[in-house]
Amino acid sequence: MRIILVGYGVVGQSLTSILLRRHSDTVRDHGFNPKIVAIVDRGGAAVNPRGLDLERIIKVKKLEGTLAADNEFGHRGMQPLEVIESVEAEVLVEATPTNVKNGEPGLSHMKTAFRTGKHVVTTNKGPLALAFPALKELADYNHVYLRFSGTVGGGTPVLELAKKCLAGDKITAIRGILNGTTNYILTEMSENHIDFEEALESAKKLGYAETDPSMDVDGIDPACKVVIMANWIMNKKLTLKYVKVKGIRDVTLQALEDASKRGNTIKLIGLIDKGASVMPTEISKRDPLCVSGVLNAVTYVSEFAGEETIIGRGAGGPETASAILRDLLDIRHSLADRQLEELEFGGWRK
Ligand SMILES: NC(=O)c1ccc[n+]([C@@H]2O[C@H](COP(=O)([O-])OP(=O)(O)OC[C@H]3O[C@@H](n4cnc5c(N)ncnc54)[C@H](OP(=O)(O)O)[C@@H]3O)[C@@H](O)[C@H]2O)c1
């Protein structure tokens, strides 16, 4: 499997480190021998159709700031679209920053990959939040796979639990704590009796919150995840503008203390049932969903299996890269199934 990786920051670099470390295991355990044939960052690209030497690429990025500085395979200023169009590969891994205004540059990267017959694995929520139904349709139309495990729950297999383990059952509702930063802030406020601003400062110091924390504290990041889950798991064809969103800026210490007297606390809950929303919500401290710190948790309510809750770290470079590896393996297995099916029936299955 030849892979083009666009975006070589925390997630992209974690992916190359994991591929280096796990290479012989993935070949042995799954017969899976991935080759990264191109990597693109803002400085340009490194391209080698026979597979880049990842150890060398990691060093170049660390020393020079861009892999385009590689003196043999680097191309300064080479743009992602040119790489996706011109380099032969089976899969695009998209790991550029999330943009919820217009989805770019990730949206164009994904569309170009589909148009040129490449499967896409993405950790970038922006394009999916704005255009999930259209992107899925485009992937199906071009007979390629679109996978995005790392967009919800980091390395925790939140989407797989619903899609694979609960297959056959009917999921009627999803409730989740889908953002570690806001959960950390609410936990700090509730347990250490500090106000929102103080808890936000603490989150920034620990590297949990960005300098501009609005994607998290205003509920946009969890709302993107609600869109992805609603489409993928509950087959609701919605986009970000249809999610009712309220962040945690107005949650007061008083409200948390009042909730605590009732044996409850306030969490930022993403909810998908008849509608879709992200709202600060009072829940019981005994609810399995009530996790603390930066943990994420999701409860699936299904018709026959009842309620299942999955808990795990919702972000992190290596965690998210492990989700990418899972998606690559899933594509590999799906392709093998497809080949068998084509031999038997001459057909294509999504
Ligand atoms: N970090 C996590 O824990 C995590 C978890 C889940 C999902 N995600 C999502 O995964 C994606 C990547 O996250 P990250 O933490 O790896 O971000 P990051 O560290 O900011 O890295 C972003 C990468 O994209 C490159 N880039 C930006 N604009 C580009 C453009 N126009 N063309 C080519 N390359 C471009 C940057 O290039 P330079 O290196 O030259 O700056 C950088 O290599 C984001 O969408 C994020 O929301 C992240």
The ligand as an SDF file (V2000), in Angstrom:
LIG
                    3D

 48 52  0  0  0  0  0  0  0  0999 V2000
   -3.0780   16.3200   17.8740 N   0  0  0  0  0  0  0  0  0  0  0  0
   -4.0790   15.5340   18.2420 C   0  0  0  0  0  0  0  0  0  0  0  0
   -4.1030   14.9750   19.3470 O   0  0  0  0  0  0  0  0  0  0  0  0
   -5.2510   15.2940   17.3140 C   0  0  0  0  0  0  0  0  0  0  0  0
   -6.2290   14.3360   17.6730 C   0  0  0  0  0  0  0  0  0  0  0  0
   -7.2840   14.0810   16.7870 C   0  0  0  0  0  0  0  0  0  0  0  0
   -7.3900   14.7850   15.5980 C   0  0  0  0  0  0  0  0  0  0  0  0
   -6.4380   15.7230   15.3030 N   0  0  0  0  0  0  0  0  0  0  0  0
   -6.5760   16.4490   14.0210 C   0  0  0  0  0  0  0  0  0  0  0  0
   -5.5420   16.0030   13.1460 O   0  0  0  0  0  0  0  0  0  0  0  0
   -5.1020   17.0800   12.3240 C   0  0  0  0  0  0  0  0  0  0  0  0
   -3.6110   17.2770   12.5190 C   0  0  0  0  0  0  0  0  0  0  0  0
   -3.3630   17.5930   13.8790 O   0  0  0  0  0  0  0  0  0  0  0  0
   -1.9030   17.9280   14.4220 P   0  0  0  0  0  0  0  0  0  0  0  0
   -2.0330   18.0110   15.8890 O   0  0  0  0  0  0  0  0  0  0  0  0
   -0.9390   17.0010   13.8140 O   0  0  0  0  0  0  0  0  0  0  0  0
   -1.7050   19.4000   13.8220 O   0  0  0  0  0  0  0  0  0  0  0  0
   -0.3170   20.1830   13.6670 P   0  0  0  0  0  0  0  0  0  0  0  0
    0.6870   19.6750   14.6260 O   0  0  0  0  0  0  0  0  0  0  0  0
   -0.6920   21.6310   13.6770 O   0  0  0  0  0  0  0  0  0  0  0  0
    0.1820   19.7820   12.1910 O   0  0  0  0  0  0  0  0  0  0  0  0
   -0.4350   20.2420   11.0420 C   0  0  0  0  0  0  0  0  0  0  0  0
    0.4340   19.8920    9.8480 C   0  0  0  0  0  0  0  0  0  0  0  0
   -0.2360   20.3410    8.6690 O   0  0  0  0  0  0  0  0  0  0  0  0
    0.7020   21.0750    7.8730 C   0  0  0  0  0  0  0  0  0  0  0  0
   -0.0420   22.0330    7.0810 N   0  0  0  0  0  0  0  0  0  0  0  0
   -0.7920   23.0710    7.4760 C   0  0  0  0  0  0  0  0  0  0  0  0
   -1.3330   23.6990    6.4260 N   0  0  0  0  0  0  0  0  0  0  0  0
   -0.8750   23.0430    5.3290 C   0  0  0  0  0  0  0  0  0  0  0  0
   -1.0550   23.2140    3.9310 C   0  0  0  0  0  0  0  0  0  0  0  0
   -1.8010   24.1890    3.4360 N   0  0  0  0  0  0  0  0  0  0  0  0
   -0.4290   22.3500    3.1030 N   0  0  0  0  0  0  0  0  0  0  0  0
    0.3530   21.3440    3.5770 C   0  0  0  0  0  0  0  0  0  0  0  0
    0.5530   21.1260    4.8900 N   0  0  0  0  0  0  0  0  0  0  0  0
   -0.0600   21.9690    5.7430 C   0  0  0  0  0  0  0  0  0  0  0  0
    1.6390   21.7360    8.8670 C   0  0  0  0  0  0  0  0  0  0  0  0
    2.8550   22.0680    8.2050 O   0  0  0  0  0  0  0  0  0  0  0  0
    4.1400   22.6320    8.9940 P   0  0  0  0  0  0  0  0  0  0  0  0
    4.7330   21.4390    9.7200 O   0  0  0  0  0  0  0  0  0  0  0  0
    5.0450   23.1230    7.9070 O   0  0  0  0  0  0  0  0  0  0  0  0
    3.6360   23.6930    9.9270 O   0  0  0  0  0  0  0  0  0  0  0  0
    1.8130   20.5980    9.8630 C   0  0  0  0  0  0  0  0  0  0  0  0
    2.7860   19.7120    9.3930 O   0  0  0  0  0  0  0  0  0  0  0  0
   -5.9400   18.3010   12.7300 C   0  0  0  0  0  0  0  0  0  0  0  0
   -7.0100   18.4400   11.8530 O   0  0  0  0  0  0  0  0  0  0  0  0
   -6.4140   17.9580   14.1300 C   0  0  0  0  0  0  0  0  0  0  0  0
   -7.6380   18.5750   14.4570 O   0  0  0  0  0  0  0  0  0  0  0  0
   -5.3750   15.9830   16.1200 C   0  0  0  0  0  0  0  0  0  0  0  0
  1  2  1  0
  2  3  2  0
  2  4  1  0
  4  5  1  0
  4 48  2  0
  5  6  2  0
  6  7  1  0
  7  8  2  0
  8  9  1  0
  8 48  1  0
  9 10  1  0
  9 46  1  0
 10 11  1  0
 11 12  1  0
 11 44  1  0
 12 13  1  0
 13 14  1  0
 14 15  2  0
 14 16  1  0
 14 17  1  0
 17 18  1  0
 18 19  2  0
 18 20  1  0
 18 21  1  0
 21 22  1  0
 22 23  1  0
 23 24  1  0
 23 42  1  0
 24 25  1  0
 25 26  1  0
 25 36  1  0
 26 27  1  0
 26 35  1  0
 27 28  2  0
 28 29  1  0
 29 30  1  0
 29 35  2  0
 30 31  1  0
 30 32  2  0
 32 33  1  0
 33 34  2  0
 34 35  1  0
 36 37  1  0
 36 42  1  0
 37 38  1  0
 38 39  2  0
 38 40  1  0
 38 41  1  0
 42 43  1  0
 44 45  1  0
 44 46  1  0
 46 47  1  0
M  CHG  2   8   1  16  -1
M  END
$$$$
